[in-house]
Amino acid sequence: ADQDPAFFTSQRTRLNLGYKNESYTLKIVFEDVRVWGGQSQLVGNQDFGTSVYEAWAKVSLDDKVALKFGRQEIAYDNQRIFGSVGWAQQARSHDALVLEFKANSSLKVHLGGAFNQDAEQLISTLYTVPKSYKAMQYIWANKTFSETFNASFLFLNNGKQASQDTGAKIIYKDNYGQTAGTYLTYKNKDIKANASFYYQFGKDINGGNYWADPKIEAMLFTAELSYQATEKFSLTVGYEFQSGQSQAETDASYYDSRHAFTPLYGTNHKFNGTMDYFYVGNHVGSVGLQDIYIKAKHKRSATSWIGLDAHLFSAAADVLDQNELLISGSRKAMDKYLGMELDLSMGWKLSEDVDFKLGYSQCFGSETLAFSKQTTTPNAAGGLDGNTSEISNWAWVMISVKPNFLKKK
């Protein structure tokens, strides 16, 4: 209730350079990300927001095998586990090596891996860069069974560095967690459907001091169905379940494992509403999520569209009733309903190179959501009230200009 709304303008500028011949493909992307006003008008010659977003080469070893190496986007399927995170201005890229097999027109397999270091060094493999893995390896396979059915399989071995202070010195080791699952798609003239299931196991990777090796037992399930009712109108319904960590469990052995699923390197803004209450820099390791949603989209013309999405959120695991804990000392659960979100969006293609989009969202959060987000205030009875009366909304406007300087007119 005591927070004021914010307003800002964020700009991303990219210069994309590409070259391709029969033997190799090369891509370099320079990127500058800034908030208007974040840099002085009389700027000196210092490093600000400019970086190399992509810098990779893909070399063809033969007709079926290619090796891709360097800084690159890694994105597969619906981008739930690996994604480019394009909505975030800085987006996501990896320093990795990927071996690509194309057995035939219907089967392809990618083997990828990375090993990160702070810098060139002669001793130690200590890695201190935040929000990144120490090492990872994965295999992704995609099979097209027919014109209507496609299936993918992903296995990811993800390692983060853990530490222990022995008093005499700090020692390090790598904890590895595994994610395995499948993504299935079906489509015909009017219907599109997809479903996915991923399971996480191994050692906990969500922290920097997990020397005790807590186990991971977590899962993600999604199902979605889209219907093209007319040439201009489509309707989508779906459900997503991400397991969570109960806050009200009284069995001590339950906490020997982490039950909260982590979508790792996915494009999380694409899911669970555009207000980003869940899994966009938050909610990881929490009570999980159930998302029942319906999306309607109308193409007003060849160059414009309007869409309306509705999400019904609830927790996957128990949210602790903190008032009950304060009053009686017992650990009881609140109602799992978290709230509802409505997302309205529109878009126009002003020209071949220029897109204009805008959106407005409103969240009707429950008291359970307020407690799970820790937006509570003390009340006269000595307990806590979840703040649900304040308006929770946001609006955005985006313009994208993407010229191709070398395109022949």
Secondary structure as GFF3:
##gff-version 3
##sequence-region A 1 409
A	DSSP	beta_strand	10	20	.	.	.	ID=ss1
A	DSSP	beta_strand	24	35	.	.	.	ID=ss2
A	DSSP	beta_strand	50	60	.	.	.	ID=ss3
A	DSSP	beta_strand	65	72	.	.	.	ID=ss4
A	DSSP	beta_strand	94	104	.	.	.	ID=ss5
A	DSSP	beta_strand	107	115	.	.	.	ID=ss6
A	DSSP	beta_strand	135	144	.	.	.	ID=ss7
A	DSSP	beta_strand	149	165	.	.	.	ID=ss8
A	DSSP	beta_strand	170	187	.	.	.	ID=ss9
A	DSSP	beta_strand	191	202	.	.	.	ID=ss10
A	DSSP	beta_strand	215	216	.	.	.	ID=ss11
A	DSSP	beta_strand	218	228	.	.	.	ID=ss12
A	DSSP	beta_strand	233	242	.	.	.	ID=ss13
A	DSSP	three_ten_helix	252	256	.	.	.	ID=ss14
A	DSSP	beta_strand	257	258	.	.	.	ID=ss15
A	DSSP	three_ten_helix	268	270	.	.	.	ID=ss16
A	DSSP	beta_strand	289	301	.	.	.	ID=ss17
A	DSSP	beta_strand	304	314	.	.	.	ID=ss18
A	DSSP	alpha_helix	322	328	.	.	.	ID=ss19
A	DSSP	beta_strand	337	349	.	.	.	ID=ss20
A	DSSP	beta_strand	354	365	.	.	.	ID=ss21
A	DSSP	alpha_helix	367	372	.	.	.	ID=ss22
A	DSSP	beta_strand	376	378	.	.	.	ID=ss23
A	DSSP	beta_strand	384	386	.	.	.	ID=ss24
A	DSSP	beta_strand	392	401	.	.	.	ID=ss25
###
